[in-house]
Amino acid sequence: MALVKSVRIQISRCEELDYKRMSSIFRDIRYKTCRASNEAMRLFLLNAFQSIRYKELHDIYPDIKSLTGKSLNTYIYNSMKEIMDICQTGNVAQTQQFVKNRFNTDIKDLLVNEVSYTNFKKDMPLFLHNKSYTICKDEDSGKYKVECSLFNRQYQKENNIKRVTFVLGKMDGNQKATLDKIIAGEYKQGAGHIKQDKKKKWYFTISYSFEPQIRKINTNRILGVDLGMVNTAVLQIWDIDKQKWDWLEWKECMLDGGKVYNFNQRVEGMKRSLQRSRKVSSVTSPYSKGKKGRGVQARIKALNRLNHKISNFKDTINHQYSKYIIDFALKHNCGIIQMEDLSKIKDKAEEKFLAHWTYYDLQSKIGYKAKAHGIKVVKIKPAYTSLRCSKCGHIDKENRKEQAKFKCVKCKYKLHADVNAARNIAIPEIERLIEIEKEEVNAI
Ligand SMILES: [Zn+2]
């Protein structure tokens, strides 16, 4: 299965047009794109509801083509083309595809929940068909450029302009490598879009797809990942052939949760101060009761900003951690990653649920990246993995008297509690093993 990704780079200038003119053309196309998209959405919906009505009356869906002589898609495409009267036709088709995809998700919701459908906003992107643009690299300057076909023939003639070339701005090594691979044909170039950010800068987004590399990875080497509060993740490797654990550098196998901890502390502080300000304002302004005063709106805004910040932070951190874990698995030639199935944890406290939610996101990111490299992910039941001695298999609550230390009451083996848990998690068929060992404990 091909993986689809995208890369987004700022447009620093246009070779044929000055920046101001370029912006004004973008805005013009965007305005038309927005109008055409809303019209297309309206037509898709209208057709859907009319078809449903028709079916109710005639017990059969209408045949649009025999009624109008055109297929629905052609009809909508023509309507869009009329509105997007300066745009290259491939890009109109690409925009239609975008609207159609949105309609297909909207209609499911609409029929079930009666929520409102998408209303495209003026800040939406401009779409480019994958055949409407070419990426190239200027060998002299080292700069990357995108040659685009934005306009239809009529506009090209009238304005004596054919293709336009955008010079791309600063990019990091990863982005350059990606563009090189698209140019070389290693990655398949997909549709593109141009969008303005909040600071009014224009960005070019290029989507691309590729077949994930399936390397020969050793499935007899299992990486156990223990997710925890203090150390975000602890990694241990079990080698089935050698029947022993890999010796790992402490620093390498422990992902410090310090960053997360500090951030959470700061967020808690900010939330508290926001709550305090609510108490103060409700005391000082008794007349605004029941109304949404300025103070309330400012606080809602502040809270939204904070929540946005939190989710951004979690997303970034989880990307970093999941990348680290996958790189670690590849470096150590592990074909399997084992983790606890966190959806099986039942905690009443909401706080814990939210904490787990972050881990759930981290796990899904690990899963996605593992798949791209052909690494298998196995999820195991989390029960007893922290109470079991990874050396002798003895399960006992007494093994874990302290949070950070594990000391087996049977064989006296001592080690870091999270390392012990990660070792258990790395064992093949650990769930079955624990079932047996647990019964032995109960039998005593
Ligand atoms: Zn033991």
Residues whose N, C-alpha, C, O or C-beta is under 5 A from the ligand:
A	BS01	ZN	C389 K391 C392 G393 H394 C408 K410 C411 K412 Y413
